[in-house]
Amino acid sequence: MITRPIIDNLLKQVPSRYSLAVLAAKRAHQLEDGFTRALDQYDSLKTVGEALEEIEAGKIIVKTKEQLEKENKEAQA
């Protein structure tokens, strides 16, 4: 069970619990692979917890399909 960060705070940053789980898992793998950390300090000792802390802080975001399509159109223009 996740106690910190609070799930309600995380869901303000991510549109669904499913998206949150996928995003946290992908980010945790990146952290394990040595990607740059987005925060200076973490409360969690595990990479999934660190990923959730980054999401709560707004450092890691989910872009919708519509947002990605819009960015691609703007880049091609």
Secondary structure, DSSP 8 states (H G I E B T S, - for coil): ---SS-HHHHHTTSS-HHHHHHHHHHHHHHHHTT---SSS--S-SSHHHHHHHHHHTTSS----HHHHHHHHHHHH-
